[in-house]
Amino acid sequence: MTCGLVDNAPFAPKPADRPGLRWIPGGTFRMGSDKHYPEEAPVHRVTVDGFWMDESPVTNRQFRQFVQATGYRTLAEIPPDPKDYPGALPHMLFAGSLVFVPPHGPVDLRLWRQWWTFLKGADWRRPYGPGSSLKGLDDHPVVHVAFQDAEAYANWAGRALPTEAEWEFAARGGLDGAEFAWGDAFAPGGRPMANTWQGEFPYLNAAAGSFRRTTPVGAFPPNGYGLVDMIGNVWEWTDSPWTDDHTPATCCAPARVDSERGVTKGCSHLCAPSYCRRYRPAARQGQALASTTAHLGFRCVRPAESA
C-alpha cells in the first residue's frame, strides 16, 4: 500500500513552539481500518482542527508535581466504599491495581487472568506493588491512572484529554493510510520503532533488560509530528466514550455508545503479534473508566487559541 500525506486544512502559519508541546496542524484523514479488528471499521473520513499535544505521555515526574500541588489521590489509592459492594467481606475491599505478572510458560491466551493480578498496594507510586517505587522511573509514563485521574491532571494543567479522532490523527504523523505511525513496515530494516513485546507472550519477553517494562519517554524515534511513544510503552486514555465500531448514528439506529467505558489508543509494551496486534494508529480498545493497570497512561492536548 502506498500512503499519502494528510489532506491538510487551509494553510496557516505554524504557531510558535511551546515547551513540551507539539503543534498538530489539523486536516482530513482516513480514520480506522477495514483489515484488522472489527471495532476499527469502517474506514471513514474525519476532519480535525489544529491543536497542541503533549510531546510524550505524562511522566511520573510531571504527575508528581500535580499531586504535590493539589494533594490529589488516585482511584487506585482509595479503598472501595463498602456501600458500593454489599455483601463483600472486609478483607476483599482494599486499594490496589492490576499488575502484569508473567506466567512461567505457555498459557491459554483467552484467559487474561493468568498474567494479570489485582495487587494490594499497587498504584502510580508503586507501579509493581509493595516494595516497588519510582526510583529511576521519573521519565517513564505514569501508570495506574483511571480516567478520572487523567482528567483531573488535565484540568489542573489547563489542558484536556484528546478525542479519539485527535489522537489517531496525531499518531499518524501526517501519513494518511499508513499501517503504522512511521510507515508500512513494522520494523524497517529490523529496527524496533516502539516499545512492544518481543518474544512469546505472555511468558517470554526477549527485549533487553529494562526494555521489558515501560521505557523512558522518547526511547524510540518520534513520528512525523515530533510525538514520541504514540505507539507502544503504555495505552493512553482519550476523551471519547467507547463504541463497538465506527458506524455512524442514523435517525433509526443511534450510535452504540458505552458511557461506562472509554476509548484507549496506542497499545503498550505488552502488545505482541501472537496476542495483540494493536500497535497501529487505527487500533482501539475499550476500558472501564475506573480501570487502573500497569500499562495504561495518558497525554493531554490544548486548543490552538489557549496554548
N, C-alpha and C positions, 0 to 999 in steps of 0.2 A: 504494500500500500504506500502511496506517496501522500505525505501530509502537506497541507498548505498552511500559510500563515493565517492568523485570525483576521477576520474581516473587521478591522478597527473602526471605531466610531469616528465621526468627522475630526480631522486633525486639530489638536490643541497642544500648545507647548507643554512639555513635561514640567510639573511643579518642582520647586527646589527640593532636593533630598532632605529627609528628616532622619535623625539618628534612630537606627533600629527598624525603620520602616522602608518599604519598597513601594514605588508607585506602580499600580496596575492600571493600564490605560483604558480598559473597558473596550467593548466591542461585541460582535455577534459571533457565536461559535456553535459547533455541534456538540450538544451535551448528551452524555450517556453512551451506551454501546449495545449493539444487537448481537454480539459474538460471544458473550461470556455469561454472566449470571442473569437470570430473568429480571431481577429488580433493577437492572441497569437500563432496560429497554422501555420504550423505543428511543432511538436517537432522535433528537428534536433540536431545533434552532432556538437559542436563547440569547438575549441581549442584556448585558450588564453595563452600568455606568462605571466610570473610572473611580478608583478608591485606593487608599493606602492599606497595606497589610504588613503585619509583623514579619520581619525577615526570617524568623525562626519560631518554632514553638516556644511558648512561655517556659522559661527555665526555673529551676529550683531557686536560684539566686533572686530572680525577679518576683517569684511568688512569695519568698520570704519577706521581701520588702513590703509587699501588700499586707501580709499577716502582721508584721511588726507595726505597721502604721494604723491598722484597724482592729487588731485583736481577733480577727476572723477565725472561726473554727470550721473546718471542712466537715462534710457529711460523714466521712469515714472515721472522724474523731469523736463523734457523738453517739453514745449508746442508744439503741432503739427505744422508743417510748412503749412501755408495756401495754398502754391503752390501744396501741395500733396492732398488737399481737395477742388478742385474748386467748388464754389457754396455754401460752408458751411458758415453758419452765424458765425461771430467772437465769439459770446458768447458760441458757441459749441466747440471751439477749446481751450482746457485747459489741463494742465498737471494733470495726475491722474492715478488711477489704480483700478482694480477690488477688491472689499471688500465684504466679506461674511456678509450678514445681514439676520438673521433667520426670517422667517415669523412667524405670531402669531399662526398658526395652520396648519393642513394638506393642502398640495397643490398638484397640478398635477406635478409629478416628471419628466415629459417630458419637463417642462418649466423652465429651469435653471435660467432665468432672474427674477424669483420670489424670489431668495435668493442671487443673485449676483448683485451688484451695482457698476457702474463705478463712483468712488468718486473723485471729485476735491481735489487735495492736498494730496491724499494717495500716499505714497512712502515708501522706506525702512526705513526712519527716523520716519515716522508717519504711522505705519502699519495699523491703523484702521481709518485713515483720520485725518482732522484738529482737534486739541485738544489732539490727542494721541501723545505718544513719546516712546522712547526706555527705559524709566526708568524701571529698574527691568528685562529688556529683553536682557541684554548683552550676555547671554549664550544661547539664543534662536536662531534658524536658521534665517538668513537674508531672507526676502521675498520681493516681488515686484521687482524681478530682471528678466529682459529679457535675452534671450540667449546671446546677445552681451555684457551685463553687466557681466554675469558669465564668459564669455570667456576673457573679459578684466581683471578681477580679476585673473583668472588662469594664464594668460600671465605674469602679474605683479609678481605673486608668483613663477614663474618658473615651472609651472605645466600645466596641461591640463584637459579638461573635459573627463570623461571616455566614451568609446564607449558603446553602449547598451550591447554588449556581456560581456565586462569587468564588467559593473555594475551588470548584473544579476549573473555572476559567483561569484562575491564578496558577493552579497546579500545572496546567498545560504549558505555561510559559511562552505563549504565542504560537504553539504548534497545534493547529486545528486538525483533529482526527488522528493524531499520533497515538500509538498504543501506550507509550509510557511518557513520563514527564520530560524525557530527554530525547525521544525519538522512537523508532520502531524496533530496536534491538534491546533486549533486557539487559545484557552485559556486553556492550560494544567492545570488541577486542578482548573479551574476557575480563573487563574491568567492572567490578561491582559499582553500581551507581546509587545504591541506597542500602540502608541497614535492614536487611531482611534475613530470614532464616536460611542457613546454608547446611545441607545435610538431610538426615532423615528425621522428619517431625513426628512426635514431639520429644524424642529421647536422645537424639544425637545432633548437636549443632557444631558443624565443622569450622565455624568462624573462629578467628584467633582471639584468645584471651578476653579482653574487655569488650570485644565486639559481640559477645554472646547475649548481652542485655541491651539496654539503651546505650547510646553513644553521645558524646558531646555534640551539641548542635553545630552543624557545619562540617562534620567529619567527612561528608560526601559532597560532590560538586553541586552548585546551585543550578536552578533551571534558568530558562531564558529571561525571567523577570528578576533574577537575583535572589530568589527564595530558596532556602535550604530545608531539607527534611520534609518536603511536601509529600514525599513517598517514603515509607519506612520509618523506623525509630518508634513513633507512637501514633496510634489513631488520634484523630482530632475532632472535637465537637464542632458542629455547626449550629446555626440558629433555626434550622428547618425541622419541622416535625416529620416523622417517618411516613412514607407512602410505599406501598408494595411494588410500584413501578413508576414510570414516568408518564403513564397515560393521563392526559389532561381531563379535567372535570367537564361534564356536559350538563345540559339542562335536566337530563333524566338520570344521570349517574354521577353523584358527587365524588370527588376525589377520595380515595381510601386513605384517610389521614388518621394516624395513631398519635394522639396528643400525649400519650404516656411514654412514647419513645422518640428519640431524636436521631437525626442522620449523623453518622460519623464517617470520616473520609481519611484516605491516605494509607491505610494498613499500618503494620508495625513490624518490629524486629521478629515477631513470631509468625509472620506470613511466609509460607513455603509452597513451592509448586505442587507438592503432593497433597496439600491440605487447603490452602487459602491463596488463590491467585488474585488477590485484591490489591496488588502493588501497582495500580494503574489509576490515573485521574478519574476515569469513569466509574470505578468501583465505589460501592457504598455499603454501609451496614447500619442496621437499626440497633440502638442501645436504649435500655430503660434509662430514663432521665436520672434515676438515683444510682445508676451503675458507677462503681469505682473499681478500677483494676490497675494492675501494674504496667499496662501498656496503652493507657488512654490519657491524653492530654488535650491541649488546645492552643490556638493562637488567635489574635484579635485583628480587627480592621477598623479603619476610620474613614468616614466620607471625605471627599476632597476638600470641602469647604471648612471642615473642622480640624484638619490636621495642621 
